[in-house]
Amino acid sequence: MKLLNLAWVFALLSILAVGGGTAILPEMQHMTVTHFGWLSEKQFRDIYSIGQVAPGPNMLMVMLIGYKLSGWAGALVVGGAFFLPDCVLTLFVNRVWVHFAKSPWRSSIQRGLAPVAIGLMAAGTWSIIRLAVFNAAGAAIALGVFAILLWRHVNPALLIMAGGIFYIIAMHLL
C-alpha cells in the first residue's frame, strides 16, 4: 500500500512540475512531511541538500525519498512515477506544440504560462528559504550568495562550499 501511495503522490507531483523541480518543492514538502508524515523537516532538508550537491539532475532526490521510505523498491517506484509521466506528457505536448507552430494561440499560451512558471519557481524558492535559513548567519549567507550571483557569474558549488565554511566558522565564534 505504501508503494502505491508513493507512486500516486510522485506521479501527481511530476505532472505539476511546470516550472521545473523547484516549482513543486512546497507541495512535495507538504505531502511527504505534513500530510503523510513520511519524513521530518530535517530529513526533507537533508535529502534536498544531497540532491543539490550530487552530480546529475537535482530532482533525483525523489529517489532518495523513495529509498528512505521503502528501500530499493521505493526508489524504483518513485523514480518511475516521478519521471515517466512527465516524459510522456512532454513528448505529447511537444508534438502538438510543433504542429501548431504558426497558430496565434501558441504564443498566447506561452506568454500566459510564463508567469505561472515564475510563480511556481518563486514559491519553491520561498520553501527552500524556509527550510534552509533558520538563523541570522544562514540569512546573511543566503543574502550574500544572492548578491554575488546577481553581480557575477560564479559557480554555485563554490558558493555553497564557501557558505558552508563561513557558517561553520560563524557558529564556532558565536
C-alpha positions, 0 to 999 in steps of 0.5 A: 500500500505504501508503494502505491501511495508513493507512486500516486503522490510522485506521479501527481507531483511530476505532472505539476512540475511546470516550472521545473523541480523547484516549482513543486518543492512546497507541495512535495514538502507538504505531502511527504512531511505534513500530510503523510508524515513520511519524513521530518523537516530535517530529513526533507532538508537533508535529502534536498541538500544531497540532491543539490550537491550530487552530480546529475539532475537535482530532482533525483532526490525523489529517489532518495525519498523513495529509498528512505521510505521503502528501500530499493523498491521505493526508489524504483517506484518513485523514480518511475512515477516521478519521471515517466509521466512527465516524459510522456506528457512532454513528448505529447505536448511537444508534438502538438506544440510543433504542429501548431507552430504558426497558430496565434494561440501558441504564443498566447499560451506561452506568454500566459504560462510564463508567469505561472512558471515564475510563480511556481519557481518563486514559491519553491524558492520561498520553501527552500528559504524556509527550510534552509535559513533558520538563523541570522548567519544562514540569512546573511549567507543566503543574502550574500550568495544572492548578491554575488550571483546577481553581480557575477557569474560564479559557480554555485558549488563554490558558493555553497562550499564557501557558505558552508565554511563561513557558517561553520566558522560563524557558529564556532565564534558565536 
